[in-house]
Amino acid sequence: MSEIKKQSLSNSQILNRPGLEPIAYNYVEGSSPTIIFLGGLMSDMTGTKAQTLEDHCKTIRKSFIRYDYTGHGVSGGSFIDCTITDWHIDTLSIIDQVASGPVILVGSSMGGWQMLLAAKKRPDKIAGLVGIAAAPDFTEDLMWNTFPEALREQLMESGYVELPSKYDHGVYPISRDLIEDGRKNLILRNSIDFGGPVRLIHGMCDDDVPWQTSLQINACLRSTDVITTLVKNGDHRLSEPEDLKRMCQIVTEVCEITQSNS
């Protein structure tokens, strides 16, 4: 097991887990429900949306948690060794061991997949969901199914490939284990048995995850309180000032709904 990375830990707390990598997280104490931000693939908890939402939760005096998955940010482990299941375990660890009371999950991109998996596994703890360019099943639908045959062969033979990134990551190192494990976690092939309020936000200029994915999520959810907001000029990150304002307003709305339902 690797030691947790030393840099940028001055404001982070550490969740140590026997047999698993340590997770770095930030916890802001406030009233219930607790809002948890789930980041995207190769993102970390210092991102604009995570920090903006933390500031907003301080303003409305709600408990808030942001964290780094294993192999991300300053948490332990190496990205190339991790899978969707590993990050699912991380999310459940935060929900079970750090959060208290009911929680609202705010999942960005890959975090949207994680929030749906967690809602299925912890229905009694999760009161509401907010997806931002949610990307469930992306390893199969947006990677494997779109890879040319030569890239598939390279992945199967060498065990990993490097995909270009237009963000700050340089490349995405994608492992065969990530793809194969993703198939064990596909969630849009069946109904999603979650009955709480769900809000989905998706940019129609998203070049990474088609906005139709949010419509698929809507169709799969059992809940009747699902609203999908399509942002005509929105990109994948949805980090412009108006996007951040919309996110905070929607999270506040879901908080109010869950409190009135309790």
Backbone as numpy.savetxt, mean C-alpha at the origin, in Angstrom:
# Nx Ny Nz CAx CAy CAz Cx Cy Cz
19.62 -12.90 9.57 18.77 -11.70 9.57 19.66 -10.46 9.57
19.38 -9.50 8.71 20.19 -8.29 8.65 19.79 -7.31 9.75
20.75 -6.46 10.11 20.42 -5.40 11.06 19.67 -4.31 10.33
18.85 -3.59 11.09 18.10 -2.51 10.47 19.06 -1.41 10.03
18.78 -0.76 8.93 19.65 0.27 8.40 19.75 1.44 9.39
20.90 2.04 9.47 21.16 3.03 10.50 20.74 4.44 10.11
20.71 4.74 8.82 20.47 6.10 8.42 19.02 6.51 8.64
18.84 7.79 8.92 17.50 8.40 9.00 16.59 7.74 10.02
17.15 7.26 11.12 16.33 6.59 12.12 15.97 7.49 13.29
16.39 8.76 13.25 16.22 9.62 14.41 14.76 9.80 14.80
13.86 9.78 13.81 12.45 9.99 14.11 11.63 8.71 13.98
12.28 7.57 13.80 11.56 6.32 13.57 11.56 5.45 14.82
10.50 4.65 14.92 10.43 3.61 15.94 10.66 2.27 15.24
11.04 1.27 16.02 11.38 -0.02 15.44 10.49 -1.11 16.03
9.89 -1.91 15.15 9.14 -3.08 15.57 10.02 -4.30 15.33
10.51 -4.88 16.42 11.32 -6.10 16.32 10.39 -7.31 16.38
10.66 -8.27 15.49 9.80 -9.45 15.38 10.67 -10.69 15.35
10.48 -11.61 16.27 11.30 -12.83 16.29 11.24 -13.57 14.95
12.41 -13.84 14.38 12.47 -14.59 13.14 12.20 -13.79 11.89
11.87 -12.50 12.05 11.57 -11.65 10.90 12.42 -10.38 10.96
12.51 -9.70 9.84 13.27 -8.45 9.81 12.56 -7.37 10.64
13.32 -6.47 11.25 12.71 -5.34 11.97 12.09 -4.35 11.01
11.00 -3.73 11.44 10.29 -2.75 10.62 10.41 -1.37 11.27
10.76 -0.37 10.47 10.79 1.01 10.95 9.42 1.64 10.70
8.95 2.40 11.67 7.65 3.05 11.52 7.61 4.35 12.32
6.66 5.21 11.98 6.37 6.42 12.74 4.94 6.33 13.24
4.75 6.61 14.51 3.41 6.55 15.10 3.09 7.90 15.72
1.95 8.43 15.36 1.44 9.67 15.94 0.20 9.33 16.75
0.22 9.65 18.02 -0.91 9.30 18.89 -2.05 10.29 18.72
-3.26 9.75 18.70 -4.45 10.57 18.59 -5.67 9.73 18.89
-6.82 10.20 18.44 -8.06 9.48 18.71 -8.30 8.42 17.66
-9.25 7.55 17.93 -9.63 6.47 17.03 -10.55 7.02 15.93
-10.54 6.43 14.74 -9.76 5.27 14.30 -8.32 5.64 13.96
-7.45 4.65 13.96 -6.06 4.84 13.56 -5.95 4.75 12.04
-5.28 5.71 11.45 -5.09 5.73 10.01 -3.69 5.21 9.71
-3.59 4.24 8.81 -2.30 3.64 8.46 -2.06 3.84 6.97
-0.89 4.41 6.64 -0.53 4.62 5.24 0.33 3.46 4.76
-0.08 2.85 3.64 0.63 1.72 3.03 1.22 2.20 1.71
2.54 2.25 1.64 3.20 2.81 0.47 3.27 1.87 -0.71
3.86 2.38 -1.78 3.97 1.62 -3.02 5.28 0.86 -3.13
5.43 0.17 -4.24 6.61 -0.64 -4.50 7.85 0.25 -4.57
8.86 -0.06 -3.75 10.12 0.67 -3.67 9.96 2.10 -3.17
8.80 2.41 -2.59 8.62 3.70 -1.93 8.96 3.53 -0.45
9.05 4.65 0.25 9.27 4.56 1.69 8.37 5.54 2.42
8.45 5.55 3.74 7.50 6.33 4.53 7.82 7.82 4.57
8.87 8.25 3.83 9.16 9.68 3.77 8.53 10.34 2.55
7.71 9.59 1.81 7.08 10.14 0.61 6.11 11.26 0.92
5.80 12.04 -0.13 4.95 13.23 0.03 3.57 12.88 0.58
2.94 11.84 0.04 1.59 11.50 0.50 1.60 11.06 1.96
2.59 10.25 2.32 2.66 9.75 3.70 2.84 10.89 4.69
3.74 11.80 4.38 4.02 12.89 5.31 2.89 13.93 5.33
2.27 14.16 4.17 1.13 15.06 4.13 -0.02 14.52 4.97
-0.27 13.22 4.84 -1.36 12.61 5.60 -1.05 12.62 7.09
0.20 12.44 7.46 0.57 12.52 8.87 0.27 13.92 9.42
0.65 14.96 8.68 0.38 16.33 9.12 -1.12 16.56 9.25
-1.88 16.01 8.31 -3.34 16.17 8.36 -3.92 15.47 9.59
-3.42 14.28 9.88 -3.93 13.54 11.04 -3.59 14.25 12.35
-2.46 14.90 12.39 -2.14 15.71 13.57 -3.16 16.84 13.72
-3.53 17.43 12.59 -4.49 18.54 12.62 -5.86 18.08 13.10
-6.31 16.91 12.64 -7.63 16.41 13.04 -7.55 15.49 14.27
-6.34 15.38 14.82 -6.08 14.64 16.07 -6.46 13.16 15.98
-6.06 12.57 14.87 -6.26 11.13 14.69 -4.93 10.39 14.80
-4.97 9.18 15.35 -3.78 8.34 15.38 -3.36 8.02 13.94
-2.04 7.99 13.72 -1.55 7.77 12.36 -0.26 6.96 12.41
-0.13 6.04 11.46 1.08 5.22 11.33 1.52 5.20 9.87
2.80 5.42 9.65 3.43 5.16 8.35 4.63 4.27 8.62
4.98 3.42 7.69 6.04 2.45 7.94 6.73 2.04 6.65
7.89 1.44 6.79 8.63 0.90 5.65 8.49 -0.62 5.64
8.08 -1.16 4.49 8.06 -2.61 4.34 9.49 -3.16 4.46
9.62 -4.45 4.68 10.91 -5.12 4.62 11.58 -4.83 3.28
12.87 -4.49 3.33 13.60 -4.19 2.10 13.32 -2.82 1.53
12.57 -2.00 2.25 12.25 -0.64 1.83 12.78 0.34 2.87
13.13 1.52 2.41 13.50 2.58 3.34 14.57 2.15 4.32
14.28 2.33 5.62 15.27 1.99 6.65 14.90 0.72 7.42
13.91 -0.01 6.94 13.60 -1.31 7.55 14.65 -2.33 7.15
14.70 -3.44 7.88 15.67 -4.49 7.59 15.34 -5.23 6.31
16.31 -6.04 5.87 16.09 -6.89 4.71 16.47 -6.25 3.39
16.48 -7.08 2.35 16.83 -6.64 1.00 15.61 -6.76 0.09
15.37 -5.75 -0.71 14.20 -5.72 -1.58 14.12 -6.95 -2.47
15.22 -7.34 -3.07 15.21 -8.42 -4.05 14.81 -9.76 -3.43
14.95 -9.88 -2.11 14.61 -11.13 -1.42 13.14 -11.18 -0.97
12.39 -10.11 -1.21 11.04 -9.99 -0.63 9.95 -10.28 -1.66
8.78 -10.60 -1.14 7.62 -10.92 -1.97 6.37 -10.21 -1.43
5.28 -10.34 -2.17 4.00 -9.78 -1.74 3.61 -10.36 -0.37
3.85 -11.66 -0.17 3.53 -12.28 1.12 4.34 -11.65 2.26
5.63 -11.40 2.03 6.46 -10.77 3.06 5.88 -9.41 3.45
5.49 -8.63 2.46 4.96 -7.29 2.76 3.56 -7.37 3.37
2.83 -8.41 3.04 1.54 -8.66 3.69 1.74 -8.95 5.18
2.74 -9.76 5.49 3.06 -10.05 6.89 3.47 -8.78 7.62
4.24 -7.91 6.94 4.63 -6.63 7.54 3.39 -5.81 7.90
2.45 -5.74 6.96 1.24 -4.95 7.18 0.43 -5.50 8.36
0.29 -6.80 8.42 -0.45 -7.40 9.54 0.29 -7.17 10.85
1.62 -7.17 10.82 2.39 -6.90 12.04 2.10 -5.51 12.57
2.04 -4.53 11.67 1.74 -3.16 12.08 0.32 -3.07 12.64
-0.63 -3.69 11.95 -2.03 -3.65 12.41 -2.17 -4.33 13.77
-1.53 -5.48 13.94 -1.70 -6.28 15.15 -0.87 -5.79 16.32
0.33 -5.28 16.07 1.26 -5.00 17.15 1.50 -3.52 17.43
1.11 -2.66 16.51 1.35 -1.22 16.71 0.03 -0.46 16.84
-0.91 -0.71 15.94 -2.18 0.01 15.95 -3.06 -0.46 17.10
-3.96 0.40 17.53 -4.96 0.02 18.52 -6.33 0.45 18.03
-7.34 -0.35 18.38 -8.70 -0.03 17.96 -8.90 -0.23 16.47
-10.02 0.27 15.94 -10.29 0.13 14.51 -9.30 0.95 13.69
-9.03 0.49 12.46 -8.08 1.20 11.60 -8.69 1.49 10.24
-8.19 2.55 9.63 -8.50 2.88 8.24 -7.19 2.75 7.47
-7.18 1.93 6.43 -5.99 1.73 5.62 -6.03 2.64 4.40
-4.94 3.34 4.16 -4.79 4.19 2.98 -3.67 3.59 2.15
-4.01 2.93 1.05 -3.03 2.19 0.26 -2.73 2.85 -1.06
-1.46 3.16 -1.29 -1.02 3.79 -2.53 -0.34 2.76 -3.43
-0.83 2.61 -4.66 -0.25 1.72 -5.65 -0.16 0.29 -5.10
1.04 -0.28 -4.93 1.15 -1.62 -4.35 0.51 -1.68 -2.97
0.53 -0.57 -2.24 -0.14 -0.51 -0.95 -1.64 -0.74 -1.05
-2.22 -0.47 -2.22 -3.62 -0.77 -2.44 -3.89 -2.26 -2.47
-2.95 -3.02 -3.00 -3.04 -4.49 -2.97 -2.92 -4.95 -1.53
-1.96 -4.40 -0.82 -1.77 -4.78 0.58 -2.98 -4.46 1.44
-3.63 -3.34 1.18 -4.80 -2.98 2.01 -5.95 -3.95 1.77
-6.12 -4.41 0.53 -7.19 -5.36 0.23 -6.91 -6.73 0.84
-5.65 -7.16 0.78 -5.28 -8.42 1.43 -5.50 -8.35 2.93
-5.13 -7.21 3.53 -5.30 -7.04 4.97 -6.77 -6.98 5.36
-7.58 -6.31 4.54 -9.01 -6.23 4.83 -9.65 -7.61 4.81
-9.16 -8.46 3.95 -9.67 -9.83 3.88 -9.24 -10.64 5.09
-8.02 -10.38 5.59 -7.47 -11.16 6.69 -7.89 -10.61 8.06
-8.12 -9.31 8.18 -8.46 -8.69 9.47 -9.76 -7.87 9.37
-10.86 -8.50 8.95 -12.10 -7.73 8.75 -12.63 -7.09 10.02
-12.36 -7.68 11.18 -12.87 -7.12 12.43 -12.11 -5.89 12.89
-10.91 -5.69 12.37 -10.09 -4.56 12.80 -10.14 -3.38 11.84
-10.45 -3.67 10.56 -10.36 -2.63 9.55 -11.73 -2.04 9.29
-11.84 -0.72 9.53 -13.13 -0.05 9.44 -13.37 0.58 8.08
-12.32 0.94 7.37 -12.49 1.60 6.09 -11.22 1.53 5.26
-11.38 1.78 3.95 -10.26 1.70 3.01 -10.26 2.92 2.10
-9.05 3.41 1.82 -8.87 4.47 0.82 -7.75 4.03 -0.11
-8.05 3.81 -1.37 -7.05 3.40 -2.35 -6.65 4.55 -3.24
-5.35 4.74 -3.43 -4.82 5.80 -4.28 -4.03 5.13 -5.41
-4.59 5.15 -6.61 -3.97 4.43 -7.74 -3.64 2.99 -7.33
-4.60 2.35 -6.69 -4.39 1.00 -6.16 -4.01 0.03 -7.27
-3.06 -0.87 -6.94 -2.50 -1.77 -7.96 -2.52 -3.23 -7.53
-3.69 -3.77 -7.15 -3.73 -5.20 -6.83 -3.40 -6.04 -8.06
-2.75 -7.19 -7.82 -2.47 -8.18 -8.87 -1.49 -7.67 -9.93
-0.73 -6.61 -9.62 0.12 -6.01 -10.65 1.23 -6.94 -11.14
1.70 -7.85 -10.28 2.78 -8.74 -10.71 2.35 -9.63 -11.86
1.08 -9.97 -11.89 0.55 -10.83 -12.96 0.01 -10.03 -14.12
-0.87 -9.05 -13.79 -1.59 -8.34 -14.85 -0.76 -7.27 -15.54
0.11 -6.59 -14.79 0.86 -5.48 -15.34 2.33 -5.82 -15.60
2.78 -6.95 -15.07 4.15 -7.38 -15.34 4.16 -8.64 -16.21
3.97 -9.79 -15.61 4.10 -11.06 -16.34 3.29 -11.08 -17.62
2.03 -10.69 -17.56 1.16 -10.77 -18.74 1.56 -9.80 -19.85
2.39 -8.81 -19.53 2.82 -7.84 -20.54 4.27 -8.04 -20.96
4.99 -8.91 -20.26 6.40 -9.14 -20.61 6.52 -9.84 -21.96
7.44 -9.41 -22.81 7.72 -10.19 -24.03 8.34 -11.54 -23.66
8.27 -12.48 -24.55 8.73 -13.83 -24.25 10.20 -13.86 -23.83
11.02 -13.04 -24.46 12.45 -13.03 -24.13 12.67 -12.59 -22.68
11.89 -11.63 -22.22 12.03 -11.17 -20.85 11.55 -12.23 -19.86
10.47 -12.92 -20.22 10.00 -14.01 -19.37 11.06 -15.10 -19.23
11.69 -15.44 -20.34 12.73 -16.47 -20.31 13.91 -16.03 -19.46
14.30 -14.78 -19.58 15.40 -14.26 -18.78 15.07 -14.32 -17.29
13.84 -13.94 -16.95 13.41 -13.96 -15.55 13.44 -15.38 -15.00
12.94 -16.34 -15.76 12.89 -17.71 -15.27 14.28 -18.34 -15.17
15.16 -17.96 -16.08 16.50 -18.57 -16.11 17.44 -17.94 -15.07
17.45 -16.61 -14.99 18.40 -15.93 -14.11 17.84 -15.66 -12.72
16.51 -15.69 -12.60 15.89 -15.46 -11.29 15.46 -14.04 -11.04
15.92 -13.11 -11.89 15.44 -11.73 -11.74 15.74 -10.93 -13.01
15.01 -9.84 -13.16 15.28 -8.89 -14.24 15.23 -7.49 -13.66
15.80 -6.55 -14.38 15.75 -5.15 -13.96 14.86 -4.39 -14.93
13.82 -3.75 -14.38 12.91 -2.96 -15.20 13.21 -1.48 -14.99
13.17 -0.69 -16.05 13.46 0.74 -15.90 12.38 1.43 -15.07
12.79 2.46 -14.34 11.86 3.25 -13.54 11.99 4.71 -13.95
10.85 5.39 -14.08 10.90 6.81 -14.42 10.91 7.67 -13.16
10.92 6.99 -12.00 10.95 7.72 -10.73 12.38 7.79 -10.22
12.56 7.79 -8.92 13.89 7.98 -8.33 14.61 6.67 -8.06
14.04 5.55 -8.46 14.59 4.25 -8.05 15.71 3.76 -8.96
15.89 4.35 -10.13 16.86 3.83 -11.09 16.27 2.67 -11.87
16.18 1.51 -11.24 15.53 0.34 -11.84 14.73 -0.39 -10.78
13.79 -1.19 -11.24 13.07 -2.11 -10.36 13.68 -3.49 -10.53
14.35 -4.04 -9.52 14.81 -5.43 -9.63 13.66 -6.38 -9.30
13.16 -7.06 -10.30 11.99 -7.92 -10.14 12.43 -9.38 -10.15
12.12 -10.08 -9.08 12.56 -11.47 -8.96 11.49 -12.46 -9.45
11.95 -13.63 -9.81 11.02 -14.71 -10.15 10.14 -15.05 -8.96
10.73 -15.02 -7.75 9.95 -15.30 -6.54 8.82 -14.30 -6.36
9.07 -13.03 -6.69 8.03 -12.01 -6.56 6.86 -12.34 -7.48
7.15 -12.69 -8.71 6.10 -13.03 -9.67 5.33 -14.27 -9.23
6.06 -15.32 -8.86 5.40 -16.58 -8.48 4.61 -16.43 -7.19
5.14 -15.69 -6.23 4.41 -15.46 -4.99 3.18 -14.58 -5.23
3.29 -13.64 -6.17 2.15 -12.79 -6.48 0.92 -13.60 -6.87
1.15 -14.72 -7.55 0.02 -15.56 -7.99 -0.73 -16.16 -6.80
-0.06 -16.32 -5.68 -0.72 -16.85 -4.48 -1.57 -15.80 -3.79
-1.41 -14.53 -4.20 -2.09 -13.42 -3.52 -3.04 -12.65 -4.42
-3.33 -13.18 -5.62 -4.23 -12.49 -6.53 -5.60 -12.30 -5.87
-6.14 -11.10 -5.98 -7.36 -10.81 -5.21 -8.53 -10.36 -6.08
-8.28 -10.01 -7.33 -9.36 -9.53 -8.18 -10.04 -10.63 -8.99
-9.65 -11.88 -8.71 -10.28 -13.01 -9.42 -11.57 -13.45 -8.77
-11.83 -12.97 -7.54 -13.02 -13.36 -6.79 -13.57 -12.13 -6.06
-14.71 -12.29 -5.42 -15.27 -11.18 -4.65 -14.42 -10.92 -3.42
-14.44 -9.68 -2.96 -13.69 -9.26 -1.78 -14.70 -8.99 -0.67
-14.66 -9.81 0.34 -15.70 -9.78 1.38 -15.37 -8.73 2.44
-15.51 -7.47 2.04 -15.33 -6.35 2.97 -16.54 -5.46 2.86
-17.14 -5.10 4.01 -18.40 -4.37 3.96 -18.34 -2.92 4.37
-17.17 -2.43 4.75 -17.04 -1.05 5.22 -16.94 -0.05 4.08
-16.85 1.25 4.43 -16.71 2.28 3.40 -15.38 2.18 2.67
-15.42 2.35 1.36 -14.22 2.30 0.53 -14.25 3.50 -0.42
-13.12 4.17 -0.50 -12.97 5.27 -1.45 -11.75 4.99 -2.32
-11.92 5.04 -3.63 -10.86 4.76 -4.58 -10.61 6.00 -5.43
-9.34 6.42 -5.51 -8.96 7.59 -6.29 -7.97 7.14 -7.35
-8.19 7.53 -8.60 -7.29 7.07 -9.66 -7.18 8.13 -10.74
-5.96 8.43 -11.16 -5.74 9.38 -12.24 -5.96 8.74 -13.59
-6.61 9.45 -14.47 -6.89 8.92 -15.80 -5.69 9.07 -16.74
-4.64 9.74 -16.28 -3.38 9.83 -17.03 -2.30 8.98 -16.38
-2.73 7.99 -15.62 -1.81 7.07 -14.96 -1.19 6.13 -15.99
0.12 6.24 -16.20 0.80 5.39 -17.18 1.28 4.08 -16.59
1.16 3.90 -15.28 1.66 2.71 -14.61 0.56 1.71 -14.29
-0.56 2.22 -13.79 -1.69 1.36 -13.41 -2.94 1.93 -14.06
-3.58 1.20 -14.97 -4.76 1.73 -15.65 -5.87 2.09 -14.66
-6.55 3.19 -14.94 -7.61 3.62 -14.04 -8.75 2.60 -13.98
-8.86 1.75 -15.00 -9.89 0.71 -14.98 -9.68 -0.28 -13.83
-8.46 -0.34 -13.30 -8.20 -1.23 -12.16 -9.06 -0.86 -10.98
-9.25 0.43 -10.74 -10.10 0.85 -9.62 -11.56 0.46 -9.85
-11.99 0.45 -11.10 -13.34 -0.02 -11.40 -13.47 -1.52 -11.13
-12.40 -2.27 -11.41 -12.39 -3.70 -11.10 -12.50 -3.93 -9.60
-11.75 -3.15 -8.84 -11.81 -3.28 -7.38 -13.23 -2.99 -6.90
-13.80 -1.92 -7.41 -15.18 -1.55 -7.05 -16.13 -2.71 -7.30
-15.99 -3.34 -8.46 -16.90 -4.43 -8.82 -16.71 -5.65 -7.94
-15.50 -5.88 -7.46 -15.22 -7.07 -6.65 -15.65 -6.91 -5.19
-15.72 -5.69 -4.72 -16.02 -5.47 -3.30 -17.48 -5.77 -2.97
-17.68 -6.43 -1.84 -19.04 -6.70 -1.36 -19.71 -5.44 -0.84
-18.93 -4.52 -0.31 -19.46 -3.29 0.26 -20.31 -2.54 -0.75
-21.40 -1.94 -0.27 -22.23 -1.09 -1.12 -21.85 0.38 -0.98
-20.94 0.68 -0.03 -20.48 2.05 0.17 -19.09 2.21 -0.45
-19.07 2.19 -1.78 -17.82 2.33 -2.52 -17.98 3.47 -3.51
-17.07 4.43 -3.45 -17.09 5.55 -4.39 -15.73 5.62 -5.07
-15.74 5.62 -6.40 -14.52 5.72 -7.18 -14.43 7.11 -7.80
-13.34 7.81 -7.51 -13.11 9.15 -8.04 -12.03 9.07 -9.11
-12.36 9.45 -10.34 -11.41 9.48 -11.43 -10.96 10.92 -11.66
-9.66 11.13 -11.63 -9.07 12.46 -11.78 -8.58 12.59 -13.21
-9.24 13.42 -13.99 -9.02 13.43 -15.44 -7.56 13.71 -15.81
-6.91 14.64 -15.11 -5.52 14.96 -15.45 -4.53 14.37 -14.45
-4.98 13.41 -13.65 -4.14 12.85 -12.60 -3.18 11.79 -13.12
-1.93 11.80 -12.60 -0.96 10.78 -12.96 -0.94 9.69 -11.90
0.08 8.82 -11.94 0.11 7.70 -10.99 0.37 8.17 -9.56
1.23 9.13 -9.40 1.62 9.53 -8.05 0.53 10.31 -7.32
-0.27 11.09 -8.05 -1.32 11.90 -7.42 -0.77 12.66 -6.22
0.31 13.40 -6.47 0.98 14.14 -5.39 0.98 15.64 -5.61
0.18 16.11 -6.58 0.05 17.56 -6.75 -0.77 18.13 -5.59
-0.66 19.43 -5.31 -1.38 20.02 -4.16 -2.86 19.68 -4.13
-3.52 19.74 -5.28 -4.96 19.43 -5.30 -5.21 17.95 -5.02
-4.27 17.09 -5.44 -4.41 15.65 -5.17 -4.27 15.38 -3.67
-3.30 16.03 -3.04 -3.07 15.83 -1.61 -4.25 16.36 -0.80
-4.80 17.49 -1.21 -5.98 18.03 -0.53 -7.15 17.08 -0.65
-7.36 16.52 -1.84 -8.45 15.57 -2.06 -8.27 14.33 -1.18
-7.05 13.81 -1.14 -6.77 12.64 -0.31 -7.13 12.89 1.15
-6.70 14.02 1.67 -6.96 14.33 3.08 -8.45 14.49 3.34
-9.16 15.13 2.42 -10.60 15.30 2.58 -11.32 13.96 2.59
-10.90 13.07 1.71 -11.55 11.76 1.62 -11.24 10.92 2.85
-10.02 10.98 3.35 -9.69 10.24 4.58 -10.53 10.76 5.75
-10.69 12.07 5.84 -11.53 12.63 6.90 -12.97 12.14 6.76
-13.46 12.11 5.53 -14.84 11.63 5.29 -15.01 10.18 5.75
-14.04 9.33 5.42 -14.13 7.93 5.82 -14.06 7.80 7.34
-13.23 8.61 7.98 -13.18 8.62 9.46 -14.55 8.94 10.04
-15.19 9.97 9.49 -16.49 10.38 10.02 -17.54 9.29 9.82
-17.50 8.62 8.68 -18.44 7.53 8.42 -18.24 6.39 9.41
-17.00 6.01 9.61 -16.73 4.88 10.52 -17.11 5.22 11.96
-16.93 6.47 12.35 -17.31 6.87 13.71 -18.83 6.88 13.86
-19.54 7.31 12.83 -21.00 7.33 12.93 -21.58 5.92 12.89
-20.84 4.97 12.30 -21.31 3.60 12.22 -21.00 2.79 13.49
-20.11 3.33 14.31 -19.67 2.56 15.50 -20.63 2.71 16.67
